[in-house]
Amino acid sequence: SDLRQVKNVENENVKFSGQMNFCSGWEWGYWIQEVMTARASWSVLGTSEGSQEDALREAFIPIVNTLAGRNLTSATMFSDFLIKYISVQKQLLINGTFDDD
């Protein structure tokens, strides 16, 4: 579920007090999801407005900036690569389809 939608459910009577994150460690880049999960535990970025890709790009900012040495061009290229990689993984592993573009 999108954490931004979960956050919108919280109010005075409903509070979420933790989460569980399972990771087998076998998938490529598992550490990225663990960093993003840990960061989201403390602060869900953005509102429920916008696409999941927009929220993902925003969540990637501190990670790709660190890895790219704050080089904006490199950070943008790395973020674009990760977005495409995630999309292809979902298409193949979740939807069971593959488009070789």
GROMACS elastic network, one bead per residue, 0.5 to 0.9 nm:
[ bonds ]
;  ai    aj funct       b0    kb
    1     4     6  0.86508   500
    1     5     6  0.75502   500
    1     6     6  0.74183   500
    2     5     6  0.54841   500
    2     6     6  0.65962   500
    2     7     6  0.88832   500
    2    48     6  0.84410   500
    2    52     6  0.76199   500
    3     7     6  0.60527   500
    3     8     6  0.86448   500
    3    40     6  0.77386   500
    3    44     6  0.66185   500
    3    45     6  0.87699   500
    3    48     6  0.86115   500
    4     7     6  0.51379   500
    4     8     6  0.64690   500
    4    44     6  0.62865   500
    4    45     6  0.73342   500
    4    46     6  0.71068   500
    4    47     6  0.59540   500
    4    48     6  0.50776   500
    4    49     6  0.86583   500
    4    55     6  0.85758   500
    5     8     6  0.51698   500
    5     9     6  0.68202   500
    5    47     6  0.81319   500
    5    48     6  0.57248   500
    6     9     6  0.53745   500
    6    10     6  0.71230   500
    6    16     6  0.88357   500
    7    10     6  0.54846   500
    7    11     6  0.88490   500
    7    15     6  0.89893   500
    7    16     6  0.84624   500
    7    44     6  0.73750   500
    7    47     6  0.87717   500
    7    48     6  0.86407   500
    8    11     6  0.79429   500
    8    47     6  0.82739   500
    8    48     6  0.75539   500
    9    14     6  0.73237   500
    9    15     6  0.85040   500
   10    13     6  0.75973   500
   10    14     6  0.50763   500
   10    15     6  0.53896   500
   10    16     6  0.71748   500
   11    14     6  0.51811   500
   11    15     6  0.65598   500
   12    15     6  0.71703   500
   16    19     6  0.81962   500
   18    41     6  0.73616   500
   19    41     6  0.76132   500
   21    34     6  0.77790   500
   21    37     6  0.74797   500
   21    38     6  0.89916   500
   23    26     6  0.80304   500
   23    27     6  0.84670   500
   23    30     6  0.71149   500
   23    33     6  0.87009   500
   23    34     6  0.79690   500
   24    27     6  0.72894   500
   24    30     6  0.82195   500
   25    28     6  0.79472   500
   25    29     6  0.85639   500
   25    30     6  0.58224   500
   25    31     6  0.80459   500
   26    29     6  0.87792   500
   26    30     6  0.73442   500
   27    30     6  0.56975   500
   28    31     6  0.83651   500
   29    32     6  0.55256   500
   29    33     6  0.73264   500
   30    33     6  0.55264   500
   30    34     6  0.64894   500
   30    35     6  0.88775   500
   31    35     6  0.61292   500
   31    36     6  0.85501   500
   32    35     6  0.51879   500
   32    36     6  0.61681   500
   32    37     6  0.85077   500
   32    60     6  0.88919   500
   32    63     6  0.80162   500
   33    36     6  0.50276   500
   33    37     6  0.59103   500
   33    38     6  0.84604   500
   34    37     6  0.50305   500
   34    38     6  0.60783   500
   34    39     6  0.85356   500
   35    38     6  0.51878   500
   35    39     6  0.61586   500
   35    40     6  0.85628   500
   35    63     6  0.82248   500
   36    39     6  0.50954   500
   36    40     6  0.60118   500
   36    41     6  0.85440   500
   36    59     6  0.68778   500
   36    60     6  0.77166   500
   36    63     6  0.84482   500
   37    40     6  0.50626   500
   37    41     6  0.61625   500
   37    42     6  0.89621   500
   38    41     6  0.51463   500
   38    42     6  0.69529   500
   38    43     6  0.89902   500
   39    42     6  0.54810   500
   39    43     6  0.62589   500
   39    44     6  0.77554   500
   39    59     6  0.84432   500
   40    45     6  0.72488   500
   40    59     6  0.83364   500
   41    44     6  0.70418   500
   44    47     6  0.83026   500
   44    59     6  0.87837   500
   45    55     6  0.70600   500
   45    58     6  0.72586   500
   45    59     6  0.67776   500
   46    49     6  0.77824   500
   46    50     6  0.88415   500
   46    55     6  0.67325   500
   46    58     6  0.79856   500
   47    50     6  0.77435   500
   47    55     6  0.84750   500
   48    51     6  0.82085   500
   48    52     6  0.88118   500
   48    55     6  0.86908   500
   50    53     6  0.82026   500
   50    54     6  0.62594   500
   50    55     6  0.73262   500
   51    54     6  0.51519   500
   51    55     6  0.65219   500
   51    56     6  0.86428   500
   52    55     6  0.50468   500
   52    56     6  0.60376   500
   52    57     6  0.85705   500
   53    57     6  0.60812   500
   53    58     6  0.85782   500
   53    83     6  0.73815   500
   54    57     6  0.51541   500
   54    58     6  0.62916   500
   54    59     6  0.86709   500
   55    58     6  0.51238   500
   55    59     6  0.61777   500
   55    60     6  0.86373   500
   56    59     6  0.50078   500
   56    60     6  0.61207   500
   56    61     6  0.88484   500
   56    83     6  0.78571   500
   57    60     6  0.50656   500
   57    61     6  0.65101   500
   57    79     6  0.68379   500
   57    80     6  0.84478   500
   57    83     6  0.76730   500
   58    61     6  0.54418   500
   58    62     6  0.83895   500
   59    62     6  0.71360   500
   59    63     6  0.78714   500
   60    63     6  0.52662   500
   60    64     6  0.59128   500
   60    65     6  0.82285   500
   60    79     6  0.67387   500
   60    82     6  0.89334   500
   61    64     6  0.55065   500
   61    65     6  0.58834   500
   61    66     6  0.84849   500
   61    75     6  0.78767   500
   61    76     6  0.88403   500
   61    79     6  0.79166   500
   62    65     6  0.52069   500
   62    66     6  0.61496   500
   62    67     6  0.87108   500
   63    66     6  0.53195   500
   63    67     6  0.63332   500
   63    68     6  0.85764   500
   63    75     6  0.88052   500
   64    67     6  0.50214   500
   64    68     6  0.57714   500
   64    69     6  0.82987   500
   64    70     6  0.79786   500
   64    74     6  0.82710   500
   64    75     6  0.50940   500
   64    76     6  0.77918   500
   64    78     6  0.65456   500
   64    79     6  0.64289   500
   65    68     6  0.51361   500
   65    69     6  0.59507   500
   65    71     6  0.69656   500
   65    72     6  0.73725   500
   65    74     6  0.83900   500
   65    75     6  0.54954   500
   65    76     6  0.86922   500
   66    69     6  0.53139   500
   66    70     6  0.61335   500
   66    75     6  0.84276   500
   67    70     6  0.76302   500
   67    74     6  0.89004   500
   67    75     6  0.75595   500
   67    78     6  0.88032   500
   68    71     6  0.55097   500
   68    72     6  0.76700   500
   68    73     6  0.85672   500
   68    74     6  0.56220   500
   68    75     6  0.52246   500
   68    76     6  0.89648   500
   68    78     6  0.78716   500
   69    72     6  0.85837   500
   69    74     6  0.83869   500
   69    75     6  0.81093   500
   70    73     6  0.88364   500
   70    74     6  0.80890   500
   70    75     6  0.69581   500
   71    74     6  0.54347   500
   71    75     6  0.60041   500
   71    76     6  0.85916   500
   72    75     6  0.50133   500
   72    76     6  0.60222   500
   72    77     6  0.85340   500
   73    76     6  0.52319   500
   73    77     6  0.62080   500
   73    78     6  0.86189   500
   74    77     6  0.50697   500
   74    78     6  0.60393   500
   74    79     6  0.84685   500
   75    78     6  0.51316   500
   75    79     6  0.60430   500
   75    80     6  0.85254   500
   76    79     6  0.50658   500
   76    80     6  0.60503   500
   76    81     6  0.85257   500
   77    80     6  0.50904   500
   77    81     6  0.61434   500
   77    82     6  0.86872   500
   78    81     6  0.50347   500
   78    82     6  0.62268   500
   78    83     6  0.86660   500
   79    82     6  0.51255   500
   79    83     6  0.61821   500
   79    84     6  0.86258   500
   80    83     6  0.51735   500
   80    84     6  0.62040   500
   80    85     6  0.85290   500
   81    84     6  0.51941   500
   81    85     6  0.60056   500
   81    86     6  0.85724   500
   82    86     6  0.60301   500
   82    87     6  0.84553   500
   83    86     6  0.52386   500
   83    87     6  0.61836   500
   83    88     6  0.87033   500
   84    87     6  0.50183   500
   84    88     6  0.61356   500
   84    89     6  0.85601   500
   85    88     6  0.51775   500
   85    89     6  0.61209   500
   85    90     6  0.86002   500
   86    89     6  0.50894   500
   86    90     6  0.61511   500
   86    91     6  0.85410   500
   87    90     6  0.51827   500
   87    91     6  0.61011   500
   87    92     6  0.86436   500
   88    91     6  0.50057   500
   88    92     6  0.61067   500
   88    93     6  0.83063   500
   88    98     6  0.75360   500
   88    99     6  0.82967   500
   89    92     6  0.52439   500
   89    93     6  0.55790   500
   89    94     6  0.74850   500
   90    93     6  0.53450   500
   90    95     6  0.64588   500
   90    96     6  0.83190   500
   90    97     6  0.89892   500
   91    94     6  0.58691   500
   91    96     6  0.62373   500
   91    97     6  0.56098   500
   91    98     6  0.62784   500
   91    99     6  0.83239   500
   92    95     6  0.57360   500
   92    98     6  0.53983   500
   92    99     6  0.86630   500
   93    96     6  0.55575   500
   93    97     6  0.78732   500
   94    97     6  0.82617   500
   95    98     6  0.85943   500
